[in-house]
């Protein structure tokens, strides 16, 4: 069998010397599989790549026919290409492999004719190349190119000279070009000089320096429409890592930007009136506090003020004319406030509360603006459904002046609370007036303390900080039995017992006494069931509870759950609350007496006293107000008053209790005047339930 040199000489008879050696080396080391056969289809040589890939040895293929080595199927499929190549026409085809070594591989086959010196075809070289990976890569690239072409996101590659190297249609379309026509154009010629210098050039230069850059810009079209875009610039590097361009992606975020702006507007705006809302007000106040803190101490500084406007009688409009009328009134007030000059912000805080922020102002100018608001509301009635309603307002002011920053920089919530306290003070003084917060104002300080007391009551309800105390009521008529009055104390966070006077006052002012009374009733009923059978108790009911039909239903239901204690329990109702809630009080008294409970009219003679009222209430005892007892030992007038109350009560078969008994002389005097019971420190001080009763 001829060697490769002889075959090469047969193929290329003029090739000799170094060129012959080079040919043989290239043939053998090529990664592409090669077969050389003559015109009779006898294999004359193969390279190493063929032998290794197909699993042959040279002895198995050299000198054998093509059909014997490759098989009938392959030869038949290749016959048209072989015949054309033997005619001197090179042939290239791509097909899936059939043999075990090439199955499921995409093969590119090239039949190349070999000519002798006379130009006659003397044989064929077959080049067999596995193109599977290349095919897959081309498929992916083609798919990606199609994705880029179809994408609505604008994509482009910009060179270091700021010219477009590549663009997809979406990017080109934005600037009135095609993907082909925009290539090679300078950015200045596409987006304009201003857009290039102000926006594109600085960002691209950072990208060319190796930084990934993201930014947002708004583009105004010729018709005035504004489009919003997010851009991402990524360095485009060559194989050595050198930045040679920038890959730019531009996303149209107009819809998202507009939606975000609308949501932000809604989050900062009151839906009903179109004014700013509390969130926007707090942002504004935050900036004002910082600004005013920076110039506090400057006596010439013209600082800011927060003005709260709370409508007086708004509930009347809502109740009489309905919520639609209430909404219309709020809109009218908002429009009126918009007419006030030199106001930086107007906000609605909710309900019928409005707020105004004024800056560069003096106290005098703030007061003038507040008086303008009050006067404008007074003179602008509200018409609805043929009826006319007067509109008034209480106004509270918190000045962000040197006094406000004297102790420390306030928070925005401090400022709002200051204005709110002043506004409530203005309302308590009769409304339709202005009150200004001053840290050293004793009346406002009292309101602050009251708010703190209210928090204590709320905490006591939530966390079980109430404690029951009792105070003895001693009989002095030789007939009646012994009583204990149930009192309430609050356990402070430090464990100390707090007297309830200030806390009860705050609870009454803020309509919190009903839940307090319910707590007392539930706990007294539970404990009384376990107490000694001869124990007699009196329980105080607040004016709010006495006047509330729902509380009456609660009390009746609670008593019905403990029928065995009814005869050992009395309830104290103040004369004032009974008179103010006449019908509800009489229904309550009737329900209590119907269950065998006693009723005591407390604080008798404290202001609304009238013996005529006494006849309207079916009670068991009167408790004379301590102010009437006074110096009853030495004052004949007070003795006469007490004697008169006792005489009238006696005619009605009602016993009398005297409070504030301080010593034996007072007790004896009251006994002589016909009083049945006495109560006071001489008789016994308040003490814990367990200490006095034992359970």
Residue pairs with C-beta under 8 A, 6 or more apart in sequence:
1 62
1 63
2 10
2 44
4 24
4 27
4 28
4 45
5 20
5 24
7 36
7 44
7 45
8 15
8 20
8 23
8 24
8 27
9 15
9 16
9 20
10 44
10 122
10 123
11 36
11 114
11 116
11 122
11 123
12 20
12 23
12 114
13 116
13 117
14 117
15 23
27 34
27 45
27 47
28 47
28 48
29 47
29 48
30 47
30 49
31 49
32 49
32 127
32 128
32 129
33 46
33 47
33 49
33 50
33 53
33 54
33 127
33 128
33 129
34 46
34 47
34 49
34 50
34 125
34 126
34 127
34 128
35 43
35 45
35 46
35 50
35 66
35 125
35 126
35 128
36 43
36 44
36 45
36 46
36 114
36 123
36 124
36 125
36 126
37 43
37 44
37 66
37 123
37 124
37 126
38 44
38 122
38 123
39 86
39 121
39 122
39 123
39 124
40 65
41 65
41 66
41 67
41 82
42 63
42 64
42 65
42 66
43 61
43 62
43 63
43 64
43 65
43 66
43 69
44 62
44 63
44 123
45 62
46 56
46 58
46 61
46 62
50 56
50 128
51 57
51 58
51 61
53 101
53 102
54 99
54 101
54 102
55 101
56 69
60 69
61 69
66 75
67 75
70 99
71 98
71 99
73 98
74 98
74 99
75 82
77 95
77 98
78 109
78 111
80 91
81 91
81 93
81 109
81 111
82 91
82 111
82 124
84 91
84 111
85 91
85 111
85 112
85 113
85 121
85 124
86 113
86 121
86 124
87 113
87 121
88 113
88 115
88 121
89 113
90 110
90 111
90 112
90 113
91 110
91 111
92 108
92 109
92 110
92 111
93 108
93 109
94 106
94 107
94 108
94 109
94 131
95 106
95 107
95 109
96 103
96 104
96 105
96 106
96 107
97 103
97 104
97 105
97 106
97 107
102 130
105 130
105 132
106 130
106 131
106 132
106 135
107 128
107 129
107 130
107 131
108 128
108 129
108 131
109 126
109 127
109 128
109 129
110 126
110 127
110 129
111 124
111 125
111 126
112 124
112 125
112 126
112 127
113 121
113 123
113 124
114 121
114 122
114 123
114 124
114 125
115 121
115 122
116 122
148 155
148 168
149 168
149 169
149 179
151 168
151 170
152 170
152 252
153 170
153 249
153 250
153 251
153 252
154 167
154 168
154 170
154 171
154 174
154 248
154 249
154 250
154 251
154 252
155 167
155 168
155 170
155 171
155 247
155 248
155 249
155 250
156 164
156 166
156 167
156 168
156 171
156 182
156 247
156 248
156 250
157 164
157 165
157 166
157 167
157 236
157 245
157 246
157 247
157 248
158 164
158 165
158 187
158 204
158 245
158 246
158 248
159 165
159 244
159 245
160 208
160 243
160 244
160 245
161 186
162 186
162 187
162 188
162 196
162 200
162 201
162 204
163 184
163 185
163 186
163 187
164 182
164 183
164 184
164 185
164 187
164 190
165 183
165 245
166 183
167 177
167 179
167 182
167 183
168 179
169 178
169 179
171 179
171 182
171 248
171 250
172 178
172 179
172 181
172 182
174 250
175 182
175 190
175 191
177 185
177 190
182 190
187 196
187 200
187 201
188 196
191 200
199 215
199 217
203 213
203 215
203 231
203 233
204 213
204 233
204 246
204 248
206 213
206 233
207 213
207 233
207 234
207 235
207 243
207 246
208 235
208 243
208 246
209 243
210 235
210 243
211 235
212 232
212 233
212 234
212 235
213 231
213 232
213 233
214 230
214 231
214 232
214 233
215 230
215 231
216 228
216 229
216 230
216 231
216 253
217 228
217 229
217 231
218 226
218 227
218 228
218 229
219 226
219 227
219 228
219 229
220 226
220 227
221 227
226 254
227 252
227 254
228 252
228 253
228 254
228 256
228 257
228 258
229 250
229 251
229 252
229 253
229 254
230 250
230 251
230 253
231 248
231 249
231 250
231 251
232 248
232 249
232 250
232 251
233 246
233 247
233 248
234 246
234 247
234 248
234 249
235 243
235 246
235 247
236 243
236 244
236 245
236 246
236 247
237 243
237 244
238 244
267 277
267 279
268 276
268 277
268 279
268 280
268 283
269 275
269 276
269 277
269 280
270 276
270 277
270 347
270 348
272 327
272 330
272 331
272 348
273 330
273 331
273 334
273 348
274 334
275 334
275 337
275 346
275 347
275 348
275 354
276 284
276 345
276 346
276 347
276 348
277 347
277 348
277 349
278 347
278 349
278 350
280 345
280 347
281 345
281 347
281 349
281 355
281 357
282 412
282 416
284 344
284 345
284 357
285 306
285 357
285 412
285 415
285 416
286 412
288 304
288 357
288 359
288 400
289 400
289 409
289 410
289 411
289 412
289 415
291 304
292 301
292 303
292 304
292 400
292 401
292 404
292 405
293 405
293 409
295 301
295 303
296 303
296 401
296 402
296 404
296 405
297 402
297 405
299 402
302 359
302 360
302 361
302 362
303 359
303 361
303 399
303 400
303 401
304 357
304 358
304 359
304 361
304 400
305 357
305 358
305 359
305 361
305 366
305 397
305 398
305 399
305 400
306 355
306 356
306 357
306 397
306 398
306 400
306 415
306 416
306 418
306 419
307 355
307 356
307 357
307 358
307 366
307 369
307 370
307 373
307 395
307 396
307 397
307 419
308 349
308 353
308 354
308 355
308 395
308 396
308 397
308 398
308 416
308 419
308 420
308 422
308 423
309 333
309 337
309 353
309 354
309 355
309 356
309 373
309 393
309 394
309 395
309 423
310 352
310 353
310 354
310 393
310 394
310 395
310 396
310 423
310 424
310 427
311 329
311 333
311 352
311 353
311 377
311 391
311 392
311 393
312 392
312 393
312 394
312 427
312 431
312 432
313 389
313 390
313 391
313 392
314 326
314 329
314 351
314 352
316 389
317 325
317 326
317 329
317 382
317 384
317 389
318 325
318 326
320 387
321 384
321 385
321 387
321 389
325 382
325 384
325 385
328 382
328 384
329 382
329 384
329 389
329 391
330 348
330 352
332 380
332 382
332 391
333 354
333 377
333 391
334 346
334 348
334 354
336 373
336 376
336 377
336 380
337 343
337 346
337 354
337 356
337 373
338 346
339 376
340 346
340 356
340 369
340 372
340 373
340 376
341 369
342 358
342 360
342 361
342 365
342 369
343 356
343 357
343 358
343 369
344 357
344 358
344 359
345 355
345 356
345 357
346 354
346 355
346 356
347 354
347 355
347 356
347 357
348 354
348 355
349 355
355 416
355 419
356 369
356 373
358 365
358 366
358 369
361 369
363 399
363 401
363 436
366 397
366 399
367 397
367 434
367 436
370 395
370 397
370 434
371 434
373 393
373 395
374 392
374 393
374 395
374 432
374 433
374 434
377 391
377 392
377 393
378 390
378 391
378 392
378 432
380 391
381 388
381 389
381 390
381 391
382 388
382 389
382 390
382 391
383 389
392 431
392 432
393 431
393 432
394 423
394 424
394 426
394 427
394 431
394 432
394 433
394 435
395 423
395 426
395 433
395 434
395 435
396 418
396 419
396 420
396 421
396 422
396 423
396 424
396 425
396 426
396 434
396 435
396 436
396 437
397 419
397 422
397 434
397 435
397 436
397 437
398 404
398 415
398 416
398 418
398 419
398 422
398 436
398 437
399 436
399 437
400 415
403 438
403 439
404 410
404 415
404 418
404 439
406 439
407 439
410 418
418 437
419 437
421 437
421 444
421 447
421 448
421 451
422 435
422 436
422 437
422 444
423 435
424 447
425 435
425 443
425 444
425 447
426 433
426 434
426 435
429 435
437 444
438 444
449 502
450 502
450 505
450 506
450 509
451 506
453 502
453 503
453 505
453 506
453 507
454 503
454 506
454 507
454 509
454 510
454 512
456 490
456 492
456 498
456 503
457 490
457 503
457 504
457 506
457 507
457 512
457 516
458 512
459 465
459 493
460 466
460 490
460 491
460 503
461 512
461 515
461 516
461 519
465 490
465 491
465 492
466 488
466 489
466 490
466 491
466 516
466 519
466 520
466 523
467 488
467 489
467 490
467 491
467 497
467 688
467 689
468 486
468 487
468 488
468 489
468 520
468 523
468 524
468 527
468 688
468 689
469 486
469 487
469 488
469 489
469 686
469 687
469 688
469 689
470 484
470 485
470 486
470 487
470 537
470 686
470 687
470 688
470 689
470 692
470 693
471 484
471 485
471 487
471 679
471 684
471 685
471 686
471 687
472 482
472 483
472 484
472 485
472 679
472 683
472 684
472 692
473 482
473 483
473 484
473 485
473 538
473 657
473 677
473 678
473 679
473 683
474 482
474 677
474 678
474 679
474 683
474 684
475 481
475 482
475 483
475 676
475 677
476 667
476 670
476 671
476 675
476 676
476 677
476 678
477 655
477 671
477 674
477 675
477 676
477 677
479 676
480 655
480 676
480 677
481 534
481 536
482 536
483 536
483 537
483 538
483 570
483 677
484 535
484 536
484 537
484 538
484 692
484 693
485 537
485 538
485 540
485 572
485 679
486 520
486 524
486 537
486 538
486 539
486 540
486 689
487 500
487 540
487 686
488 500
488 504
488 516
488 520
489 497
489 498
489 499
489 500
489 686
490 497
490 498
490 500
490 503
491 497
491 498
492 498
504 513
504 516
504 542
506 512
507 513
507 516
508 542
508 543
508 544
511 544
513 542
513 543
513 544
513 545
514 542
514 544
514 545
514 548
514 551
516 542
517 541
517 542
517 544
517 545
517 551
518 551
518 554
520 539
520 540
521 539
521 554
521 555
521 558
522 558
524 537
524 539
524 569
525 558
525 559
525 561
525 562
525 565
527 689
527 693
527 695
528 535
528 537
528 562
528 565
528 568
528 569
529 562
529 564
529 565
530 695
531 693
531 695
532 693
532 694
532 695
533 568
535 568
535 693
536 568
536 569
536 570
537 568
537 569
537 570
538 569
538 570
538 571
538 572
538 598
538 600
539 569
539 570
539 571
539 572
540 571
540 572
540 602
541 571
541 572
541 573
541 577
542 577
543 574
543 576
543 577
543 580
543 581
544 551
545 551
545 555
546 573
546 574
546 577
546 578
546 581
546 584
546 585
546 588
547 577
547 580
547 581
547 584
547 585
548 584
549 584
549 587
552 584
552 587
552 588
552 591
555 588
555 591
555 592
556 591
556 595
559 566
559 569
559 592
559 595
559 597
560 595
563 595
566 595
566 596
566 597
567 596
567 597
569 597
569 598
570 597
570 598
570 599
570 600
570 620
570 621
571 592
571 597
571 598
571 599
571 600
572 600
572 601
572 602
572 623
573 585
573 588
573 589
573 599
573 600
573 601
573 602
574 601
574 602
574 603
574 606
575 601
575 602
575 603
575 604
575 605
575 606
575 608
575 609
575 613
576 603
576 606
576 607
576 608
577 585
578 585
578 601
578 613
578 617
579 585
579 608
579 613
582 616
585 617
586 616
586 617
589 599
589 617
589 618
589 619
590 618
592 598
592 599
593 599
593 618
598 620
598 621
599 617
599 618
599 619
599 620
599 621
600 619
600 620
600 621
600 622
600 623
600 657
601 614
601 617
601 619
601 621
601 622
601 623
602 623
603 623
603 625
604 614
604 622
604 623
604 624
604 625
604 645
605 624
605 625
605 627
605 628
605 641
605 645
606 625
606 627
611 648
614 622
614 648
614 649
614 652
614 654
615 652
619 654
620 654
620 655
621 654
621 655
621 656
621 657
621 676
621 677
622 645
622 649
622 654
622 655
622 656
622 657
623 656
623 657
623 658
623 659
623 679
624 642
624 645
624 656
624 657
624 658
624 659
624 675
625 659
626 659
626 660
628 638
628 641
628 642
628 645
629 638
629 642
629 658
629 659
629 660
629 661
629 666
629 670
630 638
631 638
632 638
632 639
632 642
632 658
632 666
632 669
632 670
632 673
633 665
633 666
633 669
639 669
639 673
642 658
642 670
642 673
642 675
643 673
643 674
645 656
646 656
646 673
646 674
646 675
647 674
649 655
649 656
650 674
655 676
655 677
656 674
656 675
656 676
656 677
657 675
657 676
657 677
657 678
657 679
658 670
658 675
658 677
658 678
658 679
659 679
659 680
660 679
660 680
661 667
661 670
661 678
661 679
661 680
661 681
661 682
661 683
662 680
662 681
662 682
663 682
664 682
666 678
666 680
666 682
667 678
667 682
667 683
670 678
671 678
